[in-house]
């Protein structure tokens, strides 16, 4: 198993423990979080730069109660790892549920640090349940 896959596994294990500092430690100083995201309407997917800014992403997750967050498969090619994730959550403000199969795209630098991250998910569905 490659170093990049091991890093992604470590990130999800840290997320499961609620250890956000451990995740932030895996990121490059100039990590591009939600790179290439063009819309500003969903605060969870706002583009962020650097670990301190990425910490704000994890703060936005307080809007949800996670019922399921299960990495199902990790696919690797070149300097990228794609994680297939089963996710189900409840929006705390209105009790609505969101269930999706999403992908996370992790990009790595030569030093093994995460240089890019992007959710690939049904943002329309999320917008509908959080409205």
Backbone bond lengths (Angstrom), bond angles and torsions (degrees), N, CA, C in turn:
res aa  C-N    CA-C-N  psi(-1)  N-CA   C-N-CA  omega(-1)  CA-C   N-CA-C  phi
1 X - - - 1.451 - - 1.535 108.48 -
2 X 1.311 116.49 139.78 1.461 120.65 -175.10 1.526 112.48 -78.85
3 X 1.310 114.10 163.00 1.472 121.10 176.90 1.525 110.50 -59.95
4 X 1.334 117.62 -39.75 1.466 120.11 -178.28 1.526 111.73 -65.73
5 X 1.323 117.41 -42.00 1.461 120.94 177.60 1.530 109.52 -63.98
6 X 1.307 117.14 -42.12 1.464 120.86 178.00 1.529 111.17 -61.04
7 X 1.333 117.10 -38.38 1.465 121.15 178.47 1.530 110.61 -64.77
8 X 1.326 117.19 -43.28 1.461 120.53 178.67 1.530 110.04 -63.55
9 X 1.321 116.84 -43.37 1.473 120.01 176.91 1.526 110.68 -59.46
10 X 1.323 116.41 -42.06 1.471 120.47 179.24 1.526 110.73 -64.21
11 X 1.326 117.20 -37.89 1.469 120.76 178.90 1.526 110.63 -63.83
12 X 1.333 117.33 -44.58 1.461 119.39 179.86 1.524 112.09 -69.20
13 X 1.320 116.97 -35.36 1.470 119.47 175.71 1.526 109.90 -63.42
14 X 1.334 117.11 -41.86 1.469 121.09 177.89 1.520 110.56 -64.17
15 X 1.334 117.47 -40.73 1.464 120.86 177.89 1.525 109.95 -60.74
16 X 1.310 116.91 -42.64 1.456 121.17 178.84 1.523 113.05 -61.62
17 X 1.338 116.22 -30.32 1.474 121.29 178.03 1.520 112.19 -87.47
18 X 1.335 116.71 -7.95 1.459 120.39 -174.85 1.518 112.27 75.94
19 X 1.320 117.60 22.40 1.466 123.28 -176.60 1.530 109.98 -95.61
20 X 1.315 116.05 75.86 1.466 121.41 -177.70 1.529 111.75 -65.11
21 X 1.347 120.67 -39.07 1.471 119.30 176.61 1.534 112.96 -56.22
22 X 1.328 118.01 -33.98 1.464 120.17 178.12 1.525 110.91 -66.05
23 X 1.330 116.95 -36.62 1.472 120.39 177.14 1.523 109.76 -67.93
24 X 1.321 116.48 -47.01 1.471 120.40 -178.51 1.518 111.57 -60.15
25 X 1.323 117.63 -31.10 1.464 121.73 179.57 1.532 111.99 -67.98
26 X 1.313 118.10 -17.96 1.467 122.51 179.74 1.525 112.58 -84.54
27 X 1.330 116.16 -9.19 1.461 121.38 -172.36 1.522 112.00 -93.30
28 X 1.330 115.88 144.22 1.460 121.68 172.63 1.528 109.04 -67.22
29 X 1.306 116.66 155.24 1.467 121.45 -179.29 1.522 112.37 -57.56
30 X 1.337 117.16 -29.94 1.470 120.77 -178.02 1.531 111.96 -113.19
31 X 1.336 117.15 29.10 1.457 120.94 -178.57 1.525 110.69 -51.60
32 X 1.323 115.50 137.64 1.468 121.91 176.31 1.532 106.89 -102.40
33 X 1.318 115.73 105.91 1.472 122.41 -176.89 1.511 108.23 -96.50
34 X 1.300 117.44 128.95 1.467 123.89 -174.13 1.528 110.09 59.58
35 X 1.331 115.74 41.40 1.465 120.28 176.69 1.524 109.04 -60.08
36 X 1.292 115.10 146.95 1.462 123.60 178.92 1.522 114.43 67.74
37 X 1.322 117.63 15.65 1.464 121.10 175.50 1.514 107.02 -86.29
38 X 1.325 117.77 126.31 1.445 120.69 -172.90 1.516 116.15 -102.59
39 X 1.333 117.72 -12.30 1.456 119.51 -175.27 1.523 110.64 -102.10
40 X 1.302 115.96 147.62 1.467 120.36 -179.65 1.521 112.14 -106.44
41 X 1.320 117.85 1.59 1.465 119.95 -171.17 1.528 114.13 -77.61
42 X 1.300 119.39 -24.85 1.459 121.96 -179.76 1.523 108.85 -106.92
43 X 1.312 116.03 104.86 1.468 120.39 -173.40 1.520 112.97 -60.00
44 X 1.310 118.04 -24.04 1.465 120.34 -178.45 1.515 111.23 -69.77
45 X 1.314 116.86 -24.32 1.462 121.16 -175.73 1.525 112.91 -109.46
46 X 1.313 116.83 16.86 1.469 120.52 177.24 1.520 109.28 -62.07
47 X 1.334 116.22 139.42 1.468 120.20 176.42 1.519 109.58 -64.72
48 X 1.320 115.15 138.11 1.463 121.54 -179.56 1.518 108.84 -134.82
49 X 1.323 116.08 155.80 1.463 120.67 -179.09 1.521 108.80 -134.93
50 X 1.324 116.34 124.27 1.457 122.33 177.60 1.520 112.90 86.38
51 X 1.339 117.05 152.21 1.467 121.31 -176.80 1.531 114.46 -57.48
52 X 1.312 118.08 -38.31 1.473 119.26 -179.00 1.530 110.78 -63.31
53 X 1.320 116.94 -39.30 1.462 121.09 178.07 1.531 110.65 -71.38
54 X 1.331 117.47 -38.06 1.461 121.75 179.04 1.530 110.87 -62.95
55 X 1.313 117.46 -30.99 1.470 120.35 177.54 1.529 110.16 -55.45
56 X 1.316 117.58 -32.42 1.461 121.75 177.77 1.516 112.58 -63.47
57 X 1.333 117.30 -32.51 1.463 120.31 175.72 1.525 109.86 -59.01
58 X 1.313 116.56 -47.45 1.463 119.71 -177.24 1.527 111.19 -65.89
59 X 1.309 117.66 -29.56 1.468 120.58 175.59 1.521 110.92 -65.77
60 X 1.344 118.02 -34.93 1.468 120.39 -179.87 1.525 111.95 -67.10
61 X 1.323 117.29 -21.30 1.466 120.26 -179.25 1.525 112.32 -69.00
62 X 1.320 117.01 -11.10 1.469 120.69 175.30 1.529 111.29 -64.42
63 X 1.328 117.28 -12.17 1.464 121.48 177.56 1.527 112.16 -72.14
64 X 1.324 117.01 -10.32 1.463 121.43 -172.29 1.521 111.99 -125.58
65 X 1.317 114.40 152.86 1.461 122.27 163.69 1.521 105.57 -105.37
66 X 1.316 116.65 117.05 1.458 120.70 179.98 1.524 109.52 -80.87
67 X 1.318 116.04 122.65 1.453 122.67 176.21 1.528 110.20 -94.34
68 X 1.327 115.83 -31.43 1.458 122.11 179.55 1.514 108.62 -151.88
69 X 1.297 116.47 132.24 1.460 122.97 169.71 1.518 105.21 -145.28
70 X 1.333 115.05 100.04 1.454 120.17 -171.17 1.522 111.63 -130.95
71 X 1.332 117.16 106.46 1.462 119.09 172.05 1.536 108.79 -65.43
72 X 1.324 116.52 122.12 1.459 121.14 -174.72 1.521 112.57 -98.92
73 X 1.327 117.19 -29.96 1.459 119.93 -176.15 1.517 108.86 -160.89
74 X 1.322 116.10 146.64 1.464 122.01 175.70 1.521 107.77 -121.22
75 X 1.320 115.53 127.86 1.456 122.71 -178.67 1.521 108.14 -118.96
76 X 1.327 116.84 133.18 1.462 119.43 -175.52 1.518 110.99 -124.97
77 X 1.330 114.36 142.49 1.455 121.67 173.26 1.511 108.92 -157.43
78 X 1.314 116.58 128.43 1.464 120.08 -179.19 1.512 110.99 59.21
79 X 1.321 116.01 -128.58 1.469 121.17 -178.92 1.529 112.31 -99.03
80 X 1.347 116.60 22.69 1.458 119.71 -177.51 1.527 111.94 -128.77
81 X 1.330 113.78 149.62 1.464 121.97 173.60 1.522 106.73 -127.76
82 X 1.323 116.12 133.24 1.453 121.81 173.85 1.522 107.26 -109.57
83 X 1.314 115.51 128.78 1.462 121.59 176.94 1.525 108.38 -108.74
84 X 1.313 115.78 127.57 1.458 121.75 175.34 1.528 106.36 -92.17
85 X 1.339 116.07 123.99 1.462 121.80 -171.33 1.524 110.98 -123.96
86 X 1.323 116.21 130.50 1.464 121.45 168.11 1.526 106.09 -91.75
87 X 1.331 116.14 123.93 1.461 119.83 -178.65 1.524 109.68 -132.67
88 X 1.318 114.43 138.88 1.460 121.19 173.20 1.517 106.65 -143.28
89 X 1.318 115.21 132.76 1.458 119.40 -178.02 1.508 111.19 -148.01
90 X 1.321 114.60 164.34 1.463 122.20 174.25 1.515 107.92 -115.34
91 X 1.321 116.55 134.96 1.454 122.27 175.67 1.527 107.23 -78.50
92 X 1.315 117.03 119.22 1.468 120.51 -174.95 1.524 112.92 -61.95
93 X 1.319 118.08 -35.60 1.466 120.62 -174.18 1.522 113.89 -71.31
94 X 1.342 117.66 -24.85 1.458 118.48 -176.19 1.538 114.41 -135.70
95 X 1.316 117.48 -3.17 1.458 121.07 178.13 1.521 115.60 76.98
96 X 1.337 117.36 2.04 1.465 119.76 -179.80 1.528 110.23 -73.90
97 X 1.339 114.44 151.62 1.459 120.58 -178.29 1.518 111.16 -106.05
98 X 1.319 114.40 149.25 1.457 123.85 177.01 1.515 106.79 -129.04
99 X 1.322 116.38 126.36 1.456 121.14 177.29 1.516 107.58 -132.71
100 X 1.332 116.28 130.47 1.454 118.82 -175.95 1.523 110.30 -155.44
101 X 1.298 114.76 159.61 1.449 123.55 166.91 1.520 104.15 -106.72
102 X 1.318 116.70 113.80 1.461 119.50 -177.40 1.512 109.75 -122.16
103 X 1.319 115.23 169.80 1.460 121.43 176.57 1.514 108.15 -125.68
104 X 1.307 115.64 146.19 1.463 122.57 174.42 1.523 107.32 -116.78
105 X 1.308 115.86 127.56 1.459 121.89 179.41 1.526 108.81 -103.03
106 X 1.320 116.17 114.64 1.462 123.83 179.28 1.523 108.50 -106.57
107 X 1.336 117.15 130.21 1.460 122.20 177.54 1.524 108.29 -118.03
108 X 1.327 115.89 138.65 1.464 121.88 -173.77 1.515 112.13 -120.28
109 X 1.340 114.84 146.15 1.449 121.89 171.30 1.518 110.14 -86.99
110 X 1.326 117.12 172.81 1.467 120.32 -178.61 1.530 113.62 -63.35
111 X 1.327 117.06 -20.98 1.469 120.86 179.16 1.523 112.72 -85.10
112 X 1.353 117.75 0.16 1.455 121.49 179.28 1.518 114.40 87.68
113 X 1.329 117.62 -0.62 1.468 121.13 177.32 1.532 109.67 -82.75
114 X 1.326 115.33 150.12 1.467 121.01 178.33 1.525 108.32 -74.72
115 X 1.321 116.47 121.70 1.468 121.52 179.35 1.526 112.47 -103.51
116 X 1.349 116.39 -15.50 1.453 119.71 179.92 1.512 110.66 -155.19
117 X 1.321 115.65 148.39 1.467 121.86 176.96 1.514 108.26 -146.80
118 X 1.341 115.67 141.27 1.466 120.43 178.41 1.516 110.09 -150.05
119 X 1.345 116.23 131.17 1.460 121.64 170.23 1.524 107.92 -79.14
120 X 1.312 116.73 138.46 1.457 122.73 171.28 1.522 104.96 -121.95
121 X 1.336 115.35 100.92 1.461 120.56 -170.79 1.524 110.17 -148.99
122 X 1.289 116.10 173.73 1.462 122.49 178.95 1.534 108.74 -81.79
123 X 1.311 116.31 84.64 1.465 120.52 -176.89 1.523 112.05 -68.06
124 X 1.317 117.56 -27.54 1.469 120.02 177.86 1.536 109.66 -64.52
125 X 1.321 115.86 -45.90 1.460 119.74 178.90 1.538 110.74 -60.12
126 X 1.325 116.62 -42.75 1.458 119.83 179.07 1.530 110.52 -64.64
127 X 1.316 117.37 -41.02 1.468 120.91 178.18 1.537 110.63 -60.48
128 X 1.317 116.65 -38.52 1.472 120.83 -178.41 1.536 111.32 -67.67
129 X 1.335 118.05 -39.59 1.461 119.30 -176.59 1.519 112.60 -82.40
130 X 1.332 117.40 -16.24 1.477 119.36 179.47 1.518 112.00 -99.58
131 X 1.319 117.59 -3.95 1.479 120.69 -179.17 1.521 110.98 -74.09
